[in-house]
Amino acid sequence: MAIIDVHGLTCNNRIDPLGIDDPSPSFSWKIKSERRGWLQQAWRIQVAVAAGGEEFADKDLVWDSGRQEGGSSLHARCEGAALQACTAYVWRVKAWGVDGEESPWSEPARFETALLGDAPWSGARWISHPLPADEEGKEPAACLRREFRLDRPIASARIYATALGMYRLLVNGEPADDACLHPGWTSYAKRLQYQTYDVTKKLRSGGNALGILLGDGWYKGRIGWGEWPIYGRERAALALLRIRYADGTEETIGTDGSWKGSDGAIRASEIYDGERYDARREKKGWALPGYDDADWTAAAPIEPAAGRLVAQESEPVRVVDTIVPVSVLTTPSGETVLDMGQNMVGWVRFTVRGKAGAAVTLSHAEVLDAAGNFYTDNLRSAKQLVTYICSGEGEETFEPSFTFQGFRYVKVEGVAPEQIPGRFIGCVITSDLRPAGRFRCSDPLVNKLVDNIVWGQLGNFVDIPTDCPQRDERLGWTGDAQAFVRASTYNRDVLPFFAKWLRDLAADQLPDGGVPFVVPDVPGVGASSAAWGDAAVIVPWVLYERYGDKRMLEEQYASMKAWVEYIRAQGEDEFLWNTGFHFGDWLGLDAKENSYVGATPRDLIATAFYAHAAGLLAKSAAVIGKADDAAGYGKLREQVEAAFRKEFVTPSGRLAAPTQTSYALALMFDLLEPGQRQQAADRLAALVEESGHQLTTGFVGTPYLCHVLTRFGHAELAYRLLERREYPSWLYPVTKGATTIWEHWDGIKPDGSFWSRDMNSYNHYAYGAVGDWLFGSVAGIDADESGPGYRSIRLRPVPGGTLSFAEAELDSPYGPIRSAWSRRPDGGFAYEFEVPAGATARVCLPGAAEEGSTESGRPVREAEGVSEVVQADEGLELRLGSGTYRFETRAAGAQAAV
């Protein structure tokens, strides 16, 4: 390896993206160095047209940044280059260290622009092909096709396509890519994604055919609980094929009136209800050239009310894993049920053999009831049903196209149990985001909890951040998203995922600045609750903090400001929020009988989040250079704090509402006078102890409880909450066999009965927010807003509880970070840290003293890469440069700390 190795290049935080419509994309890179403490001093980027494939050619150069001074390797903007539509580019970067040493050029990376505006779509029109609905009002999926010929060699071919509905693009009978659920879910009337496909290798000399399979999806299918469809009644498709021939000429083929349409085997397909497929009605080869479509009818060009077309913004949904059932059960009621061993999201691919007209039916459920029978009451009106009608032509393999299910158990009807093994496979889908972190410790149940958090994220990050993936909901609840966003960054690279979602939040934001409860908005659900609407401010700030992308704040700033101004306009007191509807501490365990809302006053919660939002807005304004706003909203934050204290805090520093959530919010958001905070934290600890060492918090308080206890010297109590096995606790569901996070602490009660029938999801990620504390405090990896994107890292592990070790790794924007601790036989601790090149870390060895602490056998002050050593109340604080370190402490204070 070179002494300085530049690698890990990303464009708009994606690896070699195909089809972006950003005329000024951003570039990021990582660096490896053999030297401890390596820091970047300058960088240089070159961008060239990819005329010769993947190689970089100076003659094709379109932009050269020249040497740019700066230590950041994140989100360097491509400025001054006139990027062309539908063009492939290669780019490379080199870096200089503070010692002046220059790296070689990196290996080239690639990106390709899409259509860059509406004009290039002039070769295509929207087309539709309505079909008669069945007795339930469900319309079959439409098949659309067009044939064409190629008579000379081609250099490249791209298809740009989208739909009002859900679609699959076929080229000569094969799927154009491996993604699913295109075009994704956006605020369709305002923003509609299109996808770019490289089909160069799928086209052939002579006859060719394009096919589009078009279903209802989120656009036309049943979504929410009101009138539907909520977007439009007429499905439509839009596609444009651009061919560049080897001789330099070009040709386009788009959707228009020359396309033909028909029905096919998919007789109905919906998100909630599943799919019905009649193999007897398959039109075999319909997307191949030479198919006889004489009885098909012409597609109808239309002018739908579609929003602005935008290129794919995040990673698409894909099948990322497959699961073989762990067993085939016969329930007490005689049902044949597959146990996948994991509550998953996706569908089942199966192979069967049956007579023509024989039906195979798959029903999907998350749990079995106390007697061991198949249970679907918690799905409410969602059917989660897949019906396959056999053609009778030997072995037949099927998987759905335009639906997905949330399930662990599958009831199979129409197939003999002995024919099931080896023929039914679970296909796991999720937005295909890059893995980020890993956490492990000495407690297997805690490790299982962490796995469950990850599985909950996978299952609910299906193009948007949903609350649950199984019942008649599956909506982008803003409260769940803001509660979980910090934890989510440790599991996957969520920047492009949430960036896409935030653009829809801004698009659906109300004229007065209010924020819908769910994004994309669904009519009739509602808007503008505290802690839910605050996603407009919290999520952009977390993305900036964790990924260092200032453009995220620039894009969302108007939305963030509008939300804070909406709050300011509520009620008679400018600095209190005590009006309107709020969910409060949703599902708090201190709620009154038959209530979903915890005991913490809703106006206390609303005002606390008002102050928090104003403060984040002030910091965001400062980051993007809006000095007046930074000062103004900083002052607003102070005024709301003062009003909060006057309204909800006694002169002695007690919260007027003595609940765990009220204290957690007041302390997490720094709403109390500095001199009152430790006493308040001690009262919070007393509340937890008085409750029997159990939490009583709901969706609002739970994400912050362990953070606050740890920050104010009650880490052992936070560990006691973590390690508690009895209800209510994070580990109670694990002891009951949970493989994802539950909506309710007691979704399944100790006697096997259920919490409720109407609102009892077993895959609901909100309480998985504790993952933020596990990574950030137990293992000790956290971002520092003074150097966003982990350019500055806080490494502050907090050993405790019965754990003998804990460790975490995070592939940060600068490279791998690792933090691990283990107990030593002498009562001290061993700490291991890895800091990536280009970054620095502030490290705290809790309870340690300089005397008796070593780094790889040397006194810490003599260790290479350690630039500062400070003895503080919490322990030994160090400033580290990049590198790998091993510290050992054997001071008495280290033992006393645990």
N, C-alpha and C positions, 0 to 999 in steps of 0.2 A: 504493500500500500504506500502511496505517496505520503510524504509528511503531511501535506494538506490535500485531502480528497473531497472534492465537491460532488455531492450526490443527492438523491432524493428530490429531484426537481418536480415541482407542481405548478400548474397554471390555474389560476382561480381555485386553488386548493384541491385540484383534481389531477390525477396522473394522465397525461396525454389525452386531454378531453377532445372528443370528436363532436364538433358542432356547437360553438359558442357564439353568441351574438353581442359580445362585449367588444367595442372598438378599442378599449384600453385595458386589456387584461392585466392581472397582477401575477408576479413570479415569486416563488419561494424556493429555498434550497436548504440543504443540511450540509454539515461539514464534519469530517472525521480528521483528527489530528493525533499524532503519536505523542504530542507534548502536553503535559499538564498546563492548565491555565491559558490555553490558546484562545485568543479573541480576534475577531475580524476587525480590520480597520477600514477596508474599502472593498468594492466589488465592481464588476463590469459585466453587462449582459449584451449579447448580440442576438438578433432575430433575423432569420432569412427565410425566403420562400423555399419550401421543400421540393424544389424542382427535380433534384436528383435522388429522391427517396428520403431515407433517414439521415444521409450524410449532410454535413454542413459545408456550404460552398460560399466563399467570400463574395463571389460575383452576384449572388442572389440576396445579398444583405439588404434589409429594409430598415433596420434600426440598430444603432450602436449607442449604448448609454454613455460610453467613455468611462473612465475611472470615476466612481462616485464614492465619496468618503461616507462612512457610516458602519456601525456595528450590527445593524439589523440585517438578517437574511430572510425577512418575511415581507411578502406583499409589495415588492417593488413594482411600481406602475409602469407599464409600457406606454411611454409618452412620446408623441411626435411622429410615430409611425403611422402611415396611412394604410391600415390593414384593409385588404380587399375581401369581399364576400366569397364564400365557397372556396376558400384557399387554405392549403395546408402549409404550416410554418414549422421550422425547427428553431430551437433556441438553446443557448448555452451560457454558462456563467463561469467566471473565475473570481477568486478572492485573494486579498492580501491580509496577512496577519499584522498585529501591532508591532511585530518585530521586523516588518518590511518584507517578509518572505512571500513570494507569489506562488499561487497554486497553478497547476495546469488547467486548461479548459476542461470543464465537465464533459461527460458524454452528452450528446445532444438529446433534448426532449422534444416533444411534438405537441402541437395543438392545431386545431383546424376551425376556421370560422364557419359559421352557418350563413343564413341569408342576409343578416344585417339590415333588417327593415322589411317593409311590405313589397317594395317594387319587384324583387326577384320572384315573387309568387305569381307574377302576371301570366305565367304559363300554365296555371292550374286554377280550377274552380271547385268550390264545395259541391259535393254530390250526395244525394240521399236516395234511399230505396225503401220506403215504408212497406211493411208486410202486415197481413191480417193478424190480429191478436187472437189468442185462444180465449176460452170461456172465463179465465181468470184475469183477462186483460193484459196478458204478457205476450210480447212480440218476439218472434224467433230472431236469432242473430242473422244478419244479412251477409251474403257473400257478394263481393264486388270484384270484377275482373276486367283486364284489358290485355290484349296480345300486341306484340310489336316484333319487328325483325331488326337484327344488326348484321350489316354486310361488310364491316371492316373492323380492324383491331381497335380495341379501346384502351386508353391509358388509365382512366379512373371513372367510377360511377358512384354517385351519391343519390339517395332518396331522402327527401325531407317530407315528413308526414305527421298528421295529427288527426284528431277526430272529436266530434261532439258525441260522446259515448266512450266506450272502451274498444280498442282495436288491436288487431294483430296483422302485421304486414308479412306477406309471403312473396318470395321471388322464385319463380320456377318451381313452385310447390314446397319450398323450404322456408322456415321462419327467417326473417331478415336479421334477427339477432336473438340473443338468449334472454332478453328482458321480458317482463310481463306487466300487465295492468297499465299499459300505455293508454293515454298520454299522461297519466297521473291525475291527481285531484288538485285543482286550483280554483280560484274564484272565476269560474268560466266566463261570466259576462264581462269580466275586466281583464283577465289574464288567462291565456291558454297556451300550454307548452306544446312544442313540436319536437320531434326527434330526428336525428340525422343517422343514416345508415350507410355504411360502406358496403356496397353490393358489387364491387368490381369483379370479385372472383365468383359471384353467383350468376352473372350473365354469361351467355354463350353466343357463339356465332350462329346466325340463323334465327329461328323462332324463339321468342321469349314470352313470358307471361308474368303479370303482376296481379296479386290478389290481396284484398283487404277483407278481413273478417271483422264485423262490426256489431258490438253488443251494447247493452244499456249502460253498464258501469255506474259510476256515481252521477253521471249527467242525467240520465233518464230513469234510473232505477229508484227503488224505494229507499230514501234516506231520511232519518229523523222520524218525527211522530206526527207531522202535519200532512197537509196536502202534498202530493207528489205527482209527477216529477217536479223538482224545485228549480230546474234550470231550463228545460225545454222538452217538447214532446217529439221532436223530429231529430233522429240521429243523422249524422253526416260525417263525411270523410274528406280530407284534403291531402293530396300527395303530389310531389313533383320529383321526377327523375331527371338528373342532369348528367349527361354523358360527355366525357371529354375523350375524343378519339386520339389515336396515336399520331395522326397527321396534324393535330392542333385544332381541328374544328370541334364544335360543340353541338349538342342536340338536347332538347328538353321534351319530356313526355309527362303530361299532368292529368289529374282527374278532370273529366269533362263529360259531356253528353255521349261520348263514344263508348264509355264504360257500360258494362251490363251487370245486372244484379239478379239475385234469386235468394230463396231461403236455403236452408241446409239442415244439418242434423241437430244443431243447438236450438232446441224448441223454446227454451226460456233460460235466462241467466241473470241473476241479481246478486248484489253484495250480501244481503241478509239471508236470502232464501235458498241460495245455491243454484245448481244448474241441472237442467233436464236435457238429455242427449239421446236421440233416437238414431242408432247406427243404421237402421234400415233406410234412412233418408239421406245418408251420406252421398255426396256428389263426388265420387272418387276422381281425383286428378283435376278438380275444378280450377286449381291455380297453376296448372301446367299448360304449356303451349299445345295446341292441337285438340283441346277439349271441345266437345260439341255443345255449344251454348245456344243452339238455335231456339230453344224454348225459353231462354232468359229474356228479360225485358230491359230496356234502356234505363240507365240510372238518370235521375233528375237533377240537373244543376239547380242549386238554390242559393239564396243569400241569407244565411243565418245570422243571428245577433250574437256573434262570437266576440270575445274580448281581444285585446292586443295579443298577437302571436309572439311568444318568447321561446328561445331555444331551451332545451333541457338544462335545468339549473342545478340539480343534485344528481347523485348516483341513482340509477333506476332501480326498481324492484326486480329482484332475481331469486331463483331457487338457489340457496346458498348451502343447503345441506339436505341429506336424505336420512330417514330414520326407518329402521326395520322394526316392526312391532315386537315387543318383548314377550308377548304371550297372546294366545287366543282363548278367551274366556267363555264359558257358558254360565250366564247369570242365573240366580235362583228362579227367575221367571222364564227361563229357557231361551234367552236371547244369545246370539253369537256376537261377541264383542271383542274387538282388537284393543289391546293396551299398548300404546306407543311408548310408554315409559316416560314420556315428557309432554307437558302441556305445550303445544306448538301452534304455529299459525301457518297456514298454507292449505294443502289438500292431499288427497291420497291418489297415487297412480297405481292402477291395478290391471291385471290381465285375467280374463275369464274366458270360459267357453260355454255357450248356451244356445238354445234353440232360438230361431228368429222370433222376436217379440217377447222373449223372456226378459224380465226386469231385474236388474241388480240395483239395490238401494243402499246408500250409505248415509247414516245419520251420525251427527258429530256432537260430542258432549265433553265437558271438562272433567266431570267427576261422576262417580257412582254413588248411589245413596247408601244409607247406613246398612241396608240389607244386601248391598252389592249389585243392585239393579241399575240399569242405564237411566240417567237423570238429565232432563233438559228443561226443567221449569225455569231455571235462571236465564234461559235464552229469551224469555218473554215471547214476543211474536216472531222472532227470527227462526226460520226453519232449519238452516244449515243442512240442507238435504241435497244429495247428489243422486240422480236417477239415471241409469244407463239402460237403454233398450238394446238388446243384442241383435246383431244382423244375422247370426247363425252361420257365419262364414269362418269357422275354425276359431283359433285363439284371437281375442280382441283386446287391445290395450287402450286404456283411456285415462285422461286426466282433465280436469276442468280448464276453461280458458279465461272466464271473466268473473270469477268469484273467488273467495277464500273463506276458510273456516278457522275458528279458534277451538282447539280440542286436544284431548289426550286419548279419549276413547271413541271408537267408531263401531257403531252397530251395523252389521252386515246382514242384509236380507237378500235371498235369491241365489246364494252360493253355499254349497255344502261346506261345513267346517274343514273337512279334510282337504279341500281344494284351495284353502287360503294361504298356508305357509309358503313363503317365497314369492307370492304373487301380489302382495299389497305393500306399498312403500309410501311412507310419509314424505312429502316434499315441503321443506321449510322455506318460506319466503320472507324477505325483509328488504328494505332499502339497503343496497349493497355498499355500506360504508366501511372504510378501512378500520380494522381493529386498532385499538389504542393502548389499553392497559390490562394489567393482570394483577390480582391480589390473592395472596395465600397466607394462612396463619396456621397455628398449631391446633385449632379447634375445627374438626370436620364439619360440624353444623354451621359454623360461620362461613366456611368455604362454600357450603351448599347454598347458604343465603346469598353469597356473592354470585354464584352461578345462576340462581333464580332471578336476581336483579338483571343480569345480562339477558337471560331468556325473555324476561318481561319487556326489555327494551327492544330486542329483535322483533318480537311479536306485535309490538305497538308502534314501531317505526316503519310503517308500511306507507311510504310516500308522504304521509303527514304523521305528527305525533298524536295517536289516538289514545283515548282513555282505556279502551278494552277492545278486543278483536272478535268477540263471539256473539253478543246479544244484538238487539235492534238499536244500536247506538254507534259505536266505532267512529266517534267524532273527535275533532281536534280541540279538546277542552284546554282552554288557555291556563286554567289554574293548575292542572296536572303538569303541563309543560314547564311552567316557570318553577314549580316545586322541584322538578326532576332534572332540569337542564344542567346544573352543575355536575350531578352524578353521571349524567349521560356522557359528558366529555371524557370521562376516564375509561369508558368502555369502547367507544367508537369515535371516529373523527366526524363530528356532527356539524361542522361549520357550513358546508353547502346545503345540508338537509334543513337546518333551521333558517338559513338565509332565504331559501325558497319559501318556507312557511311564513316568515316575517313579512315578505313582500305581499303575501295574501292577507295577512293581518292588516297591513296598511291599506290595501285595496278595499277591504271590507269594513274599515273603520268608519264609524258614523260621522255625519257632517259636524256634530258637536264635539267630536273627539272621543266619544264612547267606543268601547271595544267589545265586540261580540263575545259571548261566553265560549263559542266554538269557532274555529277558523279552519277551513273556509266556513263562512256563516251559513247557517241553516235557518230559514224562516221559522219563527215561532219559538226558538230556544231562548232568546233573550240576550241582554248585553249589560256590561258595565258594573260588575261586582268587583269590590276590592279583592286583591290577591289573584283574581282571574284576569281582569284587564291589565294588571300590572305586568303581565307578560310582555306588553309593548315596550317596557323600559328594562325589565330585568334580563330578558333573554338577549337583547343586543349587547348589554353591558357584559354579561358572562362570556359571550362569544368574543368580544374584544379582549377581555382579560385572559381568556384561555388560548386564543389564536392570534392575538395581536393585529387583527384586521381593522384598521381605523375606518376603512370604507364602509364597514358594517354600520358604524355609528353615523357616518355621513348619510348613508341611504335612509336610515330609519329615523333620523333626528326629527323630522317634521311629525312623524307618527308619535314618537316619544313625547315631544312637546305638547302635541294636541291632547294626549291622554292626561298629562299633568294639569293642563289648563281646564280640561273637562272636570277634573276633581275640584279644582279651585272654584269653579262656577257653581258647585252644588251647595245648597243650603244657605243660611243667613250668615254663618261664620266662615270667613274666607280660609281659616286655618284649621278647621275641624271638618271631618267628613262624617256627618251624622244623619244623612238622609239617603233615601233610595234602598233598593233591594241588595242584600249581600248574602252570600252563602255562609259566611262566618267560618268558624273552625269546623269545616264539613266532616262529619262522621267522628267528631270528638267523643271520647268515651265518657266525658262528664256531661253529656247532653241529658236533657230531661227525657222522661219516658215517652216513647213513640215519636221522638224527634231525631232528625239527622244532624242537627246543628249543635255544636258543643256549647259549653257554658260561658265562654269568653264573649263579652259584649261585642256585637258586630261593629259598633261605632269605634270602639277601641282598636279593633283590627284594622278597620278602614283608615283611621287616622295614622296608625303606625305605618301602614303601607304608603300612605300619602307622603309622609316624611321620607321614607326610604326612596320612593320614586323621585321626589324632588331632588334628593341628594345625588342619586345616580344621574339624573338629567344634568345637574350642575357639573359633575365630573365629566360627563360626555361632552358637554359644551366646551369645557376647557381643552379636552383632547383634540377637538376638531377646529379650535381656534375661534370660538364664539365667546370672546371674553365678557361681553356685556351680559349675555345669557348666563354664563358661568357664575358671575357675581350675583345676578338677580335670583337665580334658582338656589344658589347657596344661601342667600338671605331668606328665601321662602322656606327652605329646609329648617333654618333656625327658628323661624316663626311658628312653623307647625310643631317642632319639638316643644317650644314653650307652651303652646296651646295644649299639646298632649299632656305635659306635666301638670298644667293647671287643672285639666279636666279629669285625668285618670290616676294621678299620683298624689298621695298624701304628703304633707310637709316632712314626715319622717322617712319618705322614700318607699312606702308600700304602694303596691298597685291596688287601685280600688276594687278590682276584680281579682281575687286571689286564685288564679288558675295557672296551670303550668304554661299554657300557651301565651297568656298575657305577659308573664315574666320572660318567657323565651323571646318574644318579639321585641319587648322593650330593651332587652339586653343585646340581642343580635343586631338591632338597628341603632344602638347607642342613643336611645331616647331619654335616658336618665342622666342626671348630673354625675360627673365622674366620681364624686365622693359617695354617691348612693349605690353605685353599681355592685360592689362586692357584697354589701348587705342584701341587695335584691337577689343576687345569685345564691346567696346562702338561704334565702327564703324559698327560692325555687327548689333548691336541693331538699329543703325540709318538706316541701309539698310532695316531692317524689317519694321521700322516705315515708311520710305519713300515709301515702296511698298504698303502702305495702311494697315499696320499691318497684312500682310499675308506672308506665306512662299513661296519661289520660288525654293526650293530644290527638288532634285530627289532622286533616290534610294541610292546615295552615301552620300548626305548631311543630309537627313532627320533624320536618326537615332541619329545624334549628336547635332542637332540644339538646342533643349530644354535643353539638358545637359549643353552645353556651356553657354547659356544665364543664366541659374541658377547659374552655378559655378562662374560667374563673376558679380553677383549682379543685373541681369536683370530677376529675377524670375517672376516678374509681367508681363513682356512681353511674357515669355514662357507660362504663364497662359492665356494670351490674345489669343495666337495662339491656345492653347488647346480648349478654350471655344468659339472660333469663329464658327458661324453657317453657314456663307456664304462660297461659293466656293472661293478659295481653302482652305480646312481645313479638319481636322479629323472628325469633326462632320457634315460637309455637307452631306456625304453619309448617315449618320444616319438619317438626316432629310428627306432624299429621300427614306427611308425604307430599307436601307442596313442591312443585318444580318451577313455579313462577311466583310472583308477588300477588297477594290477595288484596281485594278491595277493602275487606273488613278483617280486623284482627282475628275475629272468630267466625270466618266464613264457614268453617266446619267446627262445630262445638265438640267438646270432649266426649260427648255421648254419641257423636256421629251425625247428629241432626244439623240442619243448616240455619245460618243467620236469618235469611229471608228468601223468598222466591223471586221478588220483583227487582232486587238490586244487589246481586251477589256474584260479582265477577271473581274468577280465580286467576285472572291475568290483568292486573291493574298496577301500573308501575309506580304510582305516587309514593307509597311508603318505601320504595326502593331508594328514595333520596338519601337514606342512611349510607349508601355507597359513597357519597361525597365525604362523609366523616371517616369512613373506613380507609379510604385512600389518603385523605388530607390530614387526618390526625393519628389514627392508629398506625398507619405506615408512614405518614408524614410528608406526602408530596403535595405541594400546593403552589399555585401561581401567585405572583406578586404584581400588582397593577402598576408598580413603578417601572417594571420591565415586562410588558404584556407578551403573551405567547410563550411564556416560560423562558424569556431571555434573562429575567431574574427569577430565581426559584427559591421558594421557602421549603426547607427540609427540616421538619419539626416533628419527628416521631414521638408518640406518647405511649410508652409501654404501660401495660396495666392488666387488670383482671387476672384470669388464670392462664393467659396466653404465655407460652414460652418463647414464641417467635412470631413475627409478622413481616411480610415483605410485599413490596409492590414495584411494578415496572410500568413506565408510561412512555410510549413513543410520542414525544412532544414535538411541536413544530421545529425545534432545534435539534432533536435527536433523542436517543434513549436516556431516560432518567430512572434511576433505581434507588430505592431506600429500603433497608432491611435492618431489623434488630433482633437480637436473641439474648436470652439471659445467660450469664456466665455462672459457673459453679461457685465463684467467690462472692456472688451477690451483685456484681457489676453487670455491664452490658457490652456486647459487641455490636457496632453499627457499621453498616456498609452503604456507601453512597456512590452513585455514578452521575456525573454532571456532563452534559454534552458540550462539545466544542462550540464556542461562540456565546456561551451562557455562563452566568455566575450563580452561586447559591449562598443564601444565608442559612446557616445550619445551627440548630440548637440540640445539644446533647443534654436531655433533661436530667437534672439532679447531679450532673457531673461537675467536677472541679478540675482546674488546669493541672494541678498536682495529681499524678496518678492516671492521667489520660494520655494515651499514645495514639499515633497514626502509623500503622504498619511497623510498630516497634519503636518509633521515634517520638520524642516529645512533640506535642502539637505545634509549638512555635517554630520548630525546626523542619516541619513537614513541607515538602515542595507543593506549591499550589494553595497553601493556606496563607492568606494575606492579612488576616486580622483575627485576633483572639480576645474575647471579652468575657469576663466572669460576671454573670447576671444572676438575678434571683432565681430564675427558672432553670439555670444550668449554665453550661459552657456554650457561648455563642461564637461561631466561626464564620469567616467569609472564605468560600472556596472558589477556585477557578475550575475549569473543566478537568475531568480525569476520573479515575476510580480510586476510592479511599476506603480504608478500613480503620475504624477507631475502636479502642477498647477503653472502658472506664472501670475503675475498681474502687472509686471513692465511696465512702459510707453514705454520702448523700444520694448516690444512685440507687442504693438498696432501699433507703428510706422512701424514695419517690414512688415506689411501687408497693 
